[in-house]
Amino acid sequence: LSLIIFILLQNQFKPITMITASNFMKIILCSCVSLFLLSNCIVDKQAPDLVPDERGTAPNYWCTWYWQNYLIEKGKEITNPDPKTVYTNSAARENVNQETIFGEEGMAKVMLPKTRGDYYFVIDHGWQDKRIKKNTFFSLIMDTLDFPKYAQLEPRDRVKQMNVDIKALGWRSLGLWVRGNPTEAEMRTFVEWSKYAGIEYWKIDGGDTKFYYATKIKEEIYPELTLEHVTGAGPLTPLWGEVDREFYPSAYYPELNSNKSGKMLEILQNTSVFRTYDAAPLLVTTTTMQRVHDILTLTAGDARYSAILNVQDECNIAAAMGLLVAVKRHPMNTPRMYKGSDYHLQISGDRQVGKRLNEMDRFAVWQRIAPPMPAGYGSYHSSDEFMIDSIVFHENHTWYTPTYGKMVRQSAPAVMSRNITLPSVKADGEKPFVMASKFQDGVVCIATEGRVKPNKSWFHPRAEITVSELEAGQPIGVFGYYKTLTLEFTDDISKNAGVWAQDLLASEAVDISGRISIKGNTLTIQGDLIDEIGTSCNDEDDISAPGLVLRVSNN
């Protein structure tokens, strides 16, 4: 090709051009090298998509329970806020029906339009036939008074068709809430029905922890069925009313409750998922972190504990600690007013989780990159410092009546980590809770969480946070708020480093190489930049905390 160009040039410009073959070849060679290098730069600078398109496989779910409760006295002015007589479990059961699930404003049609394919849709307490007296809530027989469109079908076909209808709306699959202790023969029938219907998740909210019939039978005939078991832990750590404690251990702390702790450890060896259980609003985050700490302290590094912890609605904790969620938050579009504020015994306080729906989406996307880890996997570390959150509970805060008018205290380690050195945290005043984990293949995630004080039921302080032991080229998940975030890598990244960041809900990354500081093996990013990128795809009026993925490449 070069020779042809040379001949053409010589013929075209022969009178004025004196180009030797040797010089021309040098020109062609230099041009080719220059174009090659330029093309590589252009390719490298094309914005990558750091987020996988494939749906996640982790058994996370959205659950109907909070929304059911919110429909009690829907949209009314509240005159009697008594959770024992009005806002009861039996009242919430009556709000699971064909209209509330599949209607135009139904839960299955409204929730998680972006990422519902990553979530099971778990239909909670109330879907089974309440006229059945024996094992009412572990019969797998749908109440056809509530769901008349399935009335002409046999019991197992009702569940199968509902699963078809849920999947048609884009959900991963239907999950079933159950509670009780069926016989071994009955349990075998229910597992067989679930296999027939394609049901992949059971939320066993009490029961089946004596013989573990469900576990034994599903391993035999339907191993694809994910089982969740619980022990129950109470809405708060038991010592919540005591003063001047250094920390407030959970019900899973062996020195506080050896029977509860021992049962929890037994369940972790005999199920797929262990849910740390419901916690009272306002202090739910702190309570849940303490439970996670008390469990992982006992289980980390012991492969017998194969179950994965589920931390309810704590998306950012789950992302950073490699855990599962049972998200329950919802838009809260039908307010029940009590003394001038919306009355919701499951969701309350300044955090306004009903306006943080994108946190569920970002979490689901992150677990496509970094799936959760079993309770016995790897190492667990925690700071010596425990931070205590406290606030006075009132009747519009919680269903847990013993706390009304009293100061409630809960604690958790200031810093927690799995498979990675504890991050360092510096702050002038209050500090956030900080968590980090290293996953398989070197993926790392870090998150900060907010605090609760007597005069404020939620605030999110910022701090200078440093995380070490990072590998260039691997995804780094960042959740929450920061003053600065410093990342220390195992190798020097100062030469020709390219740094990309992407809102987990965005379709492509942003080149932030010119907006961060790099020195040797250290990268520092300002908290304002994390805010900007990590919330860039928030829906209108959504106040979710930032959530992004970062990648550093050493070109």
Phi, psi and omega per residue, in radians:
L1 nan -0.725 3.138
S2 -1.092 -0.734 -3.140
L3 -1.123 -0.689 3.112
I4 -1.096 -0.783 3.130
I5 -1.091 -0.702 3.137
F6 -1.035 -0.825 -3.123
I7 -1.096 -0.749 3.123
L8 -1.076 -0.741 3.128
L9 -1.124 -0.748 -3.130
Q10 -1.109 -0.729 3.131
N11 -1.213 -0.627 -3.078
Q12 -1.334 -0.697 -3.002
F13 -2.076 0.455 -3.035
K14 -0.959 -0.684 -3.102
P15 -1.158 -0.501 -3.019
I16 -2.099 -0.036 -3.041
T17 -2.072 2.197 3.087
M18 -2.053 1.477 -3.101
I19 -1.950 2.080 3.089
T20 -1.411 2.751 3.116
A21 -1.065 -0.664 -3.121
S22 -1.138 -0.826 -3.137
N23 -1.147 -0.674 -3.124
F24 -1.107 -0.715 3.126
M25 -1.083 -0.642 3.099
K26 -1.116 -0.740 3.130
I27 -1.066 -0.807 -3.123
I28 -1.093 -0.775 -3.126
L29 -1.074 -0.828 3.131
C30 -1.090 -0.687 3.135
S31 -1.115 -0.749 -3.135
C32 -1.106 -0.765 3.116
V33 -1.069 -0.752 -3.126
S34 -1.111 -0.769 3.123
L35 -1.119 -0.646 3.122
F36 -1.097 -0.826 3.138
L37 -1.129 -0.716 3.138
L38 -1.108 -0.740 -3.135
S39 -1.116 -0.650 3.087
N40 -1.098 -0.729 3.121
C41 -1.095 -0.716 -3.126
I42 -1.125 -0.749 3.127
V43 -1.090 -0.772 -3.116
D44 -1.119 -0.541 -3.073
K45 -1.540 -0.111 3.019
Q46 -1.130 2.342 -3.053
A47 -1.139 2.066 3.113
P48 -1.411 2.850 2.977
D49 -1.846 1.962 -3.069
L50 -1.514 0.002 -3.036
V51 -1.914 2.186 3.099
P52 -1.145 2.538 3.097
D53 -1.451 -0.458 -3.073
E54 -1.150 2.477 3.106
R55 -1.113 2.614 3.121
G56 -1.252 2.763 3.132
T57 -1.957 -0.070 3.120
A58 -1.188 2.455 -3.071
P59 -1.405 1.150 3.022
N60 -1.584 2.722 3.129
Y61 -2.595 2.701 2.922
W62 -1.763 2.422 -3.001
C63 -2.120 2.542 -3.045
T64 -1.392 -0.124 -2.880
W65 -1.049 -0.834 -3.111
Y66 -1.126 -0.730 -3.117
W67 -1.142 -0.716 3.090
Q68 -0.953 -0.814 -3.118
N69 -1.129 -0.624 -3.115
Y70 -1.202 -0.344 -3.139
L71 -1.444 -0.153 3.041
I72 -1.186 2.192 -3.090
E73 0.991 0.684 -3.065
K74 -0.857 2.177 3.012
G75 1.221 0.199 -3.062
K76 -1.717 2.867 2.973
E77 -1.421 2.177 -3.033
I78 -1.461 2.196 3.085
T79 -1.912 -0.484 3.120
N80 -2.226 1.757 -3.058
P81 -1.531 0.382 -3.014
D82 -1.266 2.019 3.125
P83 -1.277 -0.225 -3.109
K84 -1.513 -0.392 -3.086
T85 -2.099 -0.442 -3.087
V86 -1.936 -0.943 -3.033
Y87 -1.691 1.203 -2.992
T88 -1.854 2.930 3.064
N89 -1.077 -0.701 -3.130
S90 -1.148 -0.605 3.085
A91 -1.195 -0.691 3.115
A92 -1.136 -0.590 3.125
R93 -1.008 -0.578 -3.065
E94 -1.287 -0.124 -3.102
N95 -1.761 0.290 3.010
V96 -1.880 1.907 -3.111
N97 -2.758 -3.136 -3.054
Q98 -1.037 -0.692 -3.098
E99 -1.287 -0.778 -3.088
T100 -1.244 -0.383 3.115
I101 -1.636 -0.836 -2.985
F102 -1.947 -0.054 3.118
G103 -1.121 3.026 -3.099
E104 -1.019 -0.580 3.062
E105 -1.847 0.384 -3.099
G106 -1.276 2.777 -3.040
M107 -1.041 -0.776 -3.078
A108 -1.189 -0.396 3.126
K109 -1.595 -0.424 -3.033
V110 -1.632 -0.725 -2.918
M111 -1.352 2.505 2.960
L112 0.843 0.967 3.140
P113 -1.089 -0.463 -3.107
K114 -1.417 -0.680 -2.948
T115 -2.263 0.350 -3.090
R116 -1.104 -0.372 3.083
G117 -1.166 -0.305 3.090
D118 -1.541 -0.193 -3.007
Y119 -2.035 2.495 2.839
Y120 -1.314 2.576 3.003
F121 -1.733 1.812 -3.094
V122 -1.647 2.047 3.079
I123 -1.530 2.096 -2.928
D124 -1.593 -2.793 -3.020
H125 -0.859 2.079 3.040
G126 2.192 -0.131 -3.072
W127 -1.427 -0.367 -3.092
Q128 -1.510 2.815 -3.049
D129 -1.175 1.940 -3.060
K130 -1.343 -0.115 3.106
R131 -1.456 -0.232 3.084
I132 -1.353 2.186 -3.007
K133 -1.492 -0.642 -3.097
K134 -1.547 2.242 -3.124
N135 0.801 0.923 -3.062
T136 -0.879 -0.696 -3.018
F137 -1.812 0.292 2.991
F138 -2.475 0.986 -3.141
S139 -1.988 -0.368 -3.054
L140 1.014 0.365 3.078
I141 -1.815 2.002 -3.063
M142 -1.192 2.525 3.077
D143 -1.402 1.857 -3.073
T144 -1.352 -0.187 2.981
L145 -1.214 -0.603 3.095
D146 -1.462 -0.509 -3.101
F147 -2.226 1.239 -3.039
P148 -1.116 -0.389 -3.082
K149 -1.216 -0.230 3.105
Y150 -1.839 0.123 -2.972
A151 -1.107 -0.524 -3.068
Q152 -1.458 -0.016 -3.089
L153 -1.707 2.748 3.007
E154 -1.214 2.721 -3.048
P155 -0.867 -0.821 -3.091
R156 -1.252 -0.481 3.114
D157 -1.321 -0.449 3.061
R158 -1.095 -0.822 3.141
V159 -1.139 -0.712 3.138
K160 -1.078 -0.764 -3.112
Q161 -1.232 -0.639 3.061
M162 -1.085 -0.691 3.097
N163 -1.075 -0.746 3.076
V164 -1.015 -0.776 -3.108
D165 -1.167 -0.662 3.112
I166 -1.165 -0.779 3.132
K167 -1.120 -0.606 3.139
A168 -1.100 -0.415 3.087
L169 -1.500 -0.020 3.056
G170 1.828 -0.055 3.134
W171 -1.276 2.750 3.117
R172 -1.082 -0.794 3.134
S173 -3.115 2.965 3.038
L174 -1.483 2.357 2.990
G175 -1.986 2.638 -3.029
L176 -2.049 2.307 2.982
W177 -1.480 2.324 3.073
V178 -2.501 2.792 3.093
R179 -2.719 2.299 3.100
G180 2.447 -2.984 -3.061
N181 -2.364 1.331 3.078
P182 -1.111 2.820 3.035
T183 -1.233 2.944 3.127
E184 -1.070 -0.714 3.136
A185 -1.130 -0.756 3.111
E186 -1.102 -0.729 -3.126
M187 -1.097 -0.671 3.108
R188 -1.080 -0.736 3.095
T189 -1.045 -0.749 -3.084
F190 -1.200 -0.654 3.083
V191 -1.157 -0.710 3.104
E192 -1.093 -0.755 3.080
W193 -1.029 -0.758 -3.112
S194 -1.124 -0.697 3.081
K195 -1.085 -0.775 3.119
Y196 -1.066 -0.713 -3.063
A197 -1.504 -0.138 -3.107
G198 1.319 0.368 3.087
I199 -1.312 2.232 -3.032
E200 -1.957 -0.078 -3.065
Y201 -2.496 2.269 2.956
W202 -2.021 2.192 2.965
K203 -1.661 1.702 -3.124
I204 -1.549 1.722 -2.999
D205 -1.615 0.957 -3.106
G206 2.040 2.247 3.131
G207 1.865 2.997 3.124
D208 1.025 0.588 3.098
T209 -2.040 0.299 3.039
K210 -1.771 -0.865 -3.118
F211 -1.958 -0.231 -3.128
Y212 0.937 0.834 3.139
Y213 -1.033 -0.749 -3.086
A214 -1.047 -0.756 -3.132
T215 -1.114 -0.840 -3.096
K216 -1.102 -0.739 -3.077
I217 -1.293 -0.701 -3.132
K218 -1.171 -0.602 3.079
E219 -1.114 -0.516 -3.129
E220 -1.379 -0.794 -2.974
I221 -2.085 -0.283 -3.084
Y222 -2.683 1.215 -3.084
P223 -1.119 -0.284 3.128
E224 -1.240 -0.237 -3.138
L225 -1.313 2.108 3.080
T226 -1.565 2.244 -3.126
L227 -1.937 2.429 3.055
E228 -2.074 2.217 3.078
H229 -2.101 2.791 3.135
V230 -2.462 2.892 2.923
T231 -1.987 -0.398 -3.001
G232 1.463 2.384 -3.052
A233 -2.325 0.099 -3.057
G234 1.358 2.812 -3.077
P235 -1.290 -0.311 -3.113
L236 -2.494 2.891 2.981
T237 -1.124 2.454 -2.931
P238 -1.039 -0.452 -3.058
L239 -1.682 0.463 -3.002
W240 -1.010 -0.442 -3.085
G241 -1.580 -0.123 -3.112
E242 -1.343 2.670 -3.091
V243 -1.932 2.644 2.991
D244 1.126 0.555 3.004
R245 -1.545 2.647 3.071
E246 -1.326 -0.549 3.063
F247 -2.735 2.869 -3.076
Y248 -2.121 1.627 -3.046
P249 -1.173 2.689 3.140
S250 -1.496 3.090 3.108
A251 -1.147 -0.258 3.134
Y252 -1.560 -0.013 3.127
Y253 -1.328 2.083 -2.965
P254 -1.075 -0.573 -3.128
E255 -1.291 -0.268 3.122
L256 -1.658 -0.716 -3.097
N257 -2.601 1.526 -3.063
S258 -1.157 -0.584 3.121
N259 -1.167 -0.800 3.125
K260 -1.133 -0.760 3.136
S261 -1.099 -0.784 3.138
G262 -1.100 -0.688 3.121
K263 -1.169 -0.702 3.102
M264 -1.027 -0.784 -3.141
L265 -1.132 -0.610 3.091
E266 -1.144 -0.781 -3.124
I267 -1.099 -0.689 -3.120
L268 -1.062 -0.315 3.098
Q269 -1.672 -0.051 -2.997
N270 -2.325 0.356 3.127
T271 -2.595 3.093 3.107
S272 -1.583 -0.717 -3.036
V273 -2.373 2.385 3.027
F274 -2.057 2.045 3.137
R275 -1.538 2.254 -3.099
T276 -1.212 -0.204 2.934
Y277 1.584 2.872 -3.092
D278 -1.025 2.625 3.058
A279 -2.391 2.675 -3.111
A280 -1.127 2.448 3.103
P281 -1.005 2.966 -3.082
L282 1.346 -0.876 -3.124
L283 -1.939 0.353 -3.047
V284 -1.080 -0.644 -3.099
T285 -1.176 -0.830 -3.136
T286 -1.118 -0.788 3.113
T287 -0.997 -0.788 -3.092
T288 -1.182 -0.715 3.120
M289 -1.096 -0.666 3.102
Q290 -1.114 -0.701 3.110
R291 -1.101 -0.773 3.112
V292 -1.056 -0.759 3.122
H293 -1.053 -0.849 -3.096
D294 -1.106 -0.576 3.130
I295 -1.329 -0.899 -3.073
L296 -1.141 -0.500 3.066
T297 -1.032 -0.571 -3.110
L298 -1.577 -0.394 -2.948
T299 -1.933 -0.443 -3.012
A300 -1.000 2.357 3.112
G301 1.471 0.032 -3.127
D302 -2.041 1.852 -3.029
A303 -1.137 -0.210 3.091
R304 -1.096 -0.497 -3.075
Y305 -1.561 1.414 -2.985
S306 -1.538 -0.196 -3.140
A307 -1.264 2.695 3.065
I308 -1.764 2.410 3.121
L309 -1.337 2.417 3.036
N310 -1.978 2.197 -3.013
V311 -1.918 0.623 3.062
Q312 1.072 -2.097 -2.977
D313 -1.785 0.348 -3.054
E314 -1.659 1.414 -3.012
C315 -1.119 -0.795 -3.055
N316 -1.248 -0.617 3.040
I317 -1.091 -0.793 -3.117
A318 -1.101 -0.688 3.140
A319 -1.090 -0.804 -3.048
A320 -1.379 -0.412 -3.073
M321 -1.887 0.081 3.106
G322 1.195 0.828 -3.062
L323 -2.120 3.085 3.115
L324 -1.823 2.892 3.079
V325 -2.230 2.674 2.920
A326 -2.131 1.336 -3.008
V327 -1.212 2.495 -3.079
K328 -2.340 -0.148 -3.114
R329 -1.074 2.746 -3.084
H330 -2.717 2.981 -2.966
P331 -1.175 -0.356 3.134
M332 0.992 0.983 -3.077
N333 -1.650 0.022 3.141
T334 -2.212 1.279 -2.989
P335 -1.075 2.482 2.975
R336 -1.933 2.042 -2.984
M337 -1.652 2.325 3.066
Y338 -2.449 2.044 -3.116
K339 0.916 0.736 3.020
G340 1.497 0.033 3.127
S341 -2.372 2.770 -3.131
D342 -1.181 2.310 -3.030
Y343 -1.737 1.953 -3.130
H344 -2.557 1.904 -3.033
L345 -1.315 -0.217 3.106
Q346 -1.748 -0.532 -3.141
I347 -2.205 1.991 3.134
S348 -2.628 2.876 3.052
G349 1.783 3.041 -3.053
D350 -1.214 -0.242 -3.133
R351 -1.162 -0.549 3.079
Q352 0.936 1.012 -3.093
V353 -1.112 -0.342 3.062
G354 -1.139 -0.259 3.066
K355 -1.882 0.254 -3.133
R356 -2.090 0.849 -3.064
L357 -1.318 -0.508 3.135
N358 -1.184 -0.305 3.056
E359 -1.102 -0.604 3.086
M360 -1.147 -0.697 -3.136
D361 -1.153 -0.818 -3.098
R362 -1.125 -0.682 3.108
F363 -1.056 -0.809 -3.115
A364 -1.043 -0.738 3.140
V365 -1.158 -0.700 3.139
W366 -1.072 -0.661 -3.109
Q367 -1.296 -0.132 2.894
R368 -1.189 -0.548 -3.135
I369 -1.502 -0.752 -3.049
A370 -2.293 1.541 3.125
P371 -1.088 2.795 -3.077
P372 -1.230 2.881 -3.083
M373 -2.053 2.483 3.074
P374 -1.056 2.771 -3.106
A375 -1.075 -0.487 -3.115
G376 -1.617 0.063 -3.064
Y377 -1.428 2.313 2.947
G378 1.175 -2.675 -3.071
S379 -1.967 2.779 3.083
Y380 -2.319 2.408 3.140
H381 -2.320 2.600 3.077
S382 -2.563 2.667 3.127
S383 -1.270 2.732 3.035
D384 -1.214 -0.444 -3.116
E385 -1.414 2.263 2.958
F386 -1.875 2.378 3.075
M387 -1.815 2.399 -3.066
I388 -1.895 2.192 3.020
D389 -1.818 2.558 -3.083
S390 -2.676 2.624 3.095
I391 -2.917 2.709 3.057
V392 -1.457 2.218 3.102
F393 -1.531 2.506 3.066
H394 -2.216 3.055 -3.000
E395 -1.148 -0.379 3.110
N396 -1.614 0.173 -3.124
H397 -1.782 -0.565 -2.957
T398 -2.766 2.772 3.013
W399 -1.404 -0.182 -3.017
Y400 -1.479 1.548 -2.979
T401 -1.084 -0.497 3.130
P402 -1.065 -0.273 -3.104
T403 -1.601 -0.128 -3.023
Y404 -1.032 2.189 3.103
G405 1.356 0.173 -3.070
K406 -2.093 2.638 3.050
M407 -1.326 2.200 -3.126
V408 -1.955 2.301 -3.111
R409 -2.118 2.391 3.061
Q410 -2.431 2.677 -3.098
S411 -2.299 2.918 2.985
A412 -2.829 2.747 3.072
P413 -1.034 2.484 3.134
A414 -1.092 -0.633 -3.118
V415 -2.399 2.393 3.120
M416 -2.359 2.573 3.089
S417 -2.684 2.758 3.048
R418 -2.226 2.216 3.030
N419 1.102 0.351 -3.130
I420 -2.711 2.639 3.111
T421 -1.038 2.543 3.119
L422 -1.016 2.312 3.023
P423 -1.085 2.646 3.020
S424 -1.640 2.533 -3.039
V425 -2.322 2.192 3.093
K426 -2.209 2.314 3.128
A427 -2.654 2.610 3.108
D428 -1.322 -0.606 -3.126
G429 -2.171 -2.247 3.125
E430 -1.097 2.543 3.124
K431 -1.923 2.640 2.997
P432 -1.384 2.855 2.880
F433 -1.262 2.504 -3.080
V434 -2.284 2.367 3.138
M435 -2.393 2.585 3.080
A436 -2.687 2.665 3.084
S437 -2.580 2.641 2.946
K438 -1.913 2.231 -3.110
F439 -1.721 3.127 3.074
Q440 -1.055 2.625 -3.130
D441 1.227 0.191 3.039
G442 1.505 0.064 3.073
V443 -1.144 2.445 -3.115
V444 -2.241 2.543 3.040
C445 -2.366 2.467 3.071
I446 -2.309 2.521 3.119
A447 -2.515 2.639 2.962
T448 -2.048 2.644 3.095
E449 -2.297 2.745 -3.025
G450 -1.393 -3.102 -3.038
R451 -2.237 2.906 3.090
V452 -2.296 2.278 3.106
K453 -2.271 2.827 -3.048
P454 -0.925 -0.535 -3.103
N455 -1.730 0.058 -3.121
K456 -2.730 2.153 -3.043
S457 -1.461 -0.006 2.971
W458 -2.969 2.257 2.944
F459 -2.644 2.734 -3.013
H460 -2.192 1.560 3.131
P461 -1.165 2.738 3.122
R462 -1.909 2.674 -3.126
A463 -2.593 2.872 3.011
E464 -1.546 1.995 -2.999
I465 -2.088 2.369 3.126
T466 -2.158 2.278 3.095
V467 -2.105 2.352 -3.100
S468 -2.035 3.128 3.093
E469 1.189 0.628 -3.131
L470 -1.673 2.659 -3.129
E471 -2.004 2.192 3.098
A472 -1.085 2.487 3.139
G473 1.652 -0.296 3.138
Q474 -1.652 2.549 3.106
P475 -1.102 2.524 3.078
I476 -2.216 2.054 3.095
G477 -1.538 2.387 -3.129
V478 -2.289 2.087 -3.135
F479 -2.213 2.479 3.055
G480 1.723 -2.921 -3.032
Y481 -1.954 2.537 -3.072
Y482 -2.475 2.702 2.856
K483 -1.446 -0.937 2.942
T484 -2.489 2.678 3.026
L485 -2.189 2.082 3.127
T486 -1.904 2.259 -3.116
L487 -1.990 2.137 3.138
E488 -1.851 2.100 -3.073
F489 -1.704 2.823 -3.132
T490 -1.281 -0.371 -3.136
D491 -2.219 2.850 3.083
D492 -1.138 2.250 3.125
I493 -2.060 0.207 -2.996
S494 -1.321 -0.327 -3.080
K495 -1.673 1.979 3.051
N496 0.981 0.584 3.141
A497 -1.267 2.349 3.007
G498 -1.891 2.276 -3.072
V499 -2.129 2.125 -3.124
W500 -2.085 2.481 3.091
A501 -2.357 2.538 -3.055
Q502 -2.563 2.184 2.916
D503 -0.927 2.314 -3.087
L504 -1.101 -0.206 3.077
L505 -1.771 0.023 -3.135
A506 -1.545 2.895 -3.117
S507 -1.707 -0.183 3.076
E508 -2.695 2.801 -3.085
A509 -1.509 2.927 3.101
V510 -2.047 2.358 3.089
D511 -1.347 1.981 -3.124
I512 -1.952 0.317 -3.081
S513 -0.975 -0.606 -3.119
G514 -1.521 0.032 -3.065
R515 -2.065 0.158 3.133
I516 -2.232 2.953 -3.130
S517 -1.933 2.257 3.119
I518 -2.194 2.290 3.084
K519 -2.515 1.957 -3.121
G520 1.099 -2.062 -3.140
N521 -1.741 0.277 -3.009
T522 -2.081 2.359 3.085
L523 -2.165 2.343 3.101
T524 -2.169 2.271 3.123
I525 -2.131 2.375 -3.125
Q526 -1.323 2.569 -3.137
G527 -1.054 -0.597 3.133
D528 -1.095 -0.616 3.121
L529 -1.232 -0.657 3.056
I530 -1.080 -0.751 3.094
D531 -1.031 -0.821 -3.061
E532 -1.059 -0.874 -3.073
I533 -1.367 -0.722 -3.021
G534 -1.267 -0.197 3.079
T535 -2.111 0.183 -3.013
S536 -1.112 -0.412 -3.134
C537 -1.880 0.296 3.063
N538 -1.015 2.437 3.007
D539 -1.141 2.823 3.122
E540 -1.025 2.289 3.137
D541 1.255 0.053 3.071
D542 -1.440 2.353 -3.078
I543 -1.995 0.473 -3.138
S544 -0.981 2.564 3.058
A545 -1.176 2.757 3.132
P546 -1.035 2.589 3.040
G547 -2.660 2.011 -3.068
L548 -2.484 2.907 3.012
V549 -2.080 2.425 -3.047
L550 -2.146 2.490 3.044
R551 -2.429 2.326 3.107
V552 -1.960 2.158 3.097
S553 -2.068 2.395 3.103
N554 -1.751 1.659 -2.963
N555 -1.135 nan nan
